[in-house]
Amino acid sequence: MTFHDILNESTKALEAAEIPSARLDAEVLLSFCMNCDRLEFYKNPDMTINETQLVAFRNLIARRLQWEPVAYITGRKEFWSFTLEVNSSVLIPRPDTEVIVEEALNICRKIDSPEMKILDIGTGSGAIAIALALEITGAKVVATDISPAAVNLAQKNAAALGLKDKIDFRLGNLFEPVDGFFDIIVCNPPYISAQDYEKLPTGVKNYEPQDALLAGKSGLEFYEKLIYQAAGFLQKNGWLLLEIGAKQEAGVRGIMEAAGIYDSIEMRKDYAGLPRVIKARRKVSG
């Protein structure tokens, strides 16, 4: 079969199963299977693939038809300026999460410190920690996760990008494995409420780790713990940056204000115009 034929066939199958981005998914999986760029399908639409390649590709499509995320099928996901290895032990990094990296970099530009100390809570694949370690010269980054599989994968990703000695990965819940004080604490916590979790797309609910998504009944449970505990690990005038759900700004801001230990509370929208990151500065007193 030609590239043209196999892509049309697989796209129709994915569309029939109501898989979003059917054509894109088909192209990504075929490029992965053929170890080539997607541009090849447009440059050489009549190029044929052999039977072995066809069987391998159809096996990938069969997995996608079961709503398994493309990133888990290929075992990789692009984030920031690099590619991460991912598997079902970690949440798939989303482009929206790059906003928290941008905000952390903005803060770093304003802080006059030769050695920025940064803590990433719940690092997962290591996406945020790796992006910050790559971008900030001289930064000392600590990254934690409660999942041994996640920590192992994050360490592997960091090593692949030459950051083995720049990020200190630690196993433990929230701040349990942490000591000392940090200029910036970042976190993309679980923030899906029990009610909203049941409404998640099949590909998310059936494949991505529940512990990285489900926060509890209200969806704010982790924020309460993070906001109060983080104060004990932030330098005076240090910053806490949290990714939030689209409808959680008021709730998270309320927790920060009630804590009485933060000022300069601000929200940053993502590129879809939705609330995405809330940040606050640790007061000098209080």
Beta strands, then each sheet from edge to edge (+ up, - down):
strand 1: 76-79
strand 2: 82-85
strand 3: 117-121
strand 4: 140-145
strand 5: 167-171
strand 6: 182-187
strand 7: 192-193
strand 8: 214-216
strand 9: 234-243
strand 10: 262-269
strand 11: 275-282
sheet 1: 1+ 2-
sheet 2: 5+ 4+ 3+ 6+ 9+ 11- 10+
sheet 3: 7+ 8+
end
